[in-house]
Amino acid sequence: MNKPYSFSNEQMNGIVEKTYSNIIKECENLKKITNCPNEQVVALLSVIASSFTPLNIKKEK
């Protein structure tokens, strides 16, 4: 079983905040360039998130 993980306060105010900001900025850029709806962005983010799902969870689906 995986151990619980939490980002440190330093990470939350650094790399995590920067990553979040970059993802939002790029999603807005994608919408602007392609004129796609929010639902398409959500679908893309879902595909990306699924690539980070542990293999044992993927197999249960």
Secondary structure in CASP SS format (residue, H / E / C, confidence):
PFRMAT SS
TARGET T0000
AUTHOR 0000-0000-0000
METHOD secondary structure of the structure
MODEL  1
M C 1.00
N C 1.00
K C 1.00
P C 1.00
Y C 1.00
S C 1.00
F C 1.00
S C 1.00
N H 1.00
E H 1.00
Q H 1.00
M H 1.00
N H 1.00
G H 1.00
I H 1.00
V H 1.00
E H 1.00
K H 1.00
T H 1.00
Y H 1.00
S H 1.00
N H 1.00
I H 1.00
I H 1.00
K H 1.00
E H 1.00
C H 1.00
E H 1.00
N H 1.00
L H 1.00
K H 1.00
K H 1.00
I H 1.00
T H 1.00
N C 1.00
C C 1.00
P C 1.00
N H 1.00
E H 1.00
Q H 1.00
V H 1.00
V H 1.00
A H 1.00
L H 1.00
L H 1.00
S H 1.00
V H 1.00
I H 1.00
A H 1.00
S H 1.00
S C 1.00
F C 1.00
T C 1.00
P C 1.00
L H 1.00
N H 1.00
I H 1.00
K H 1.00
K H 1.00
E H 1.00
K C 1.00
END
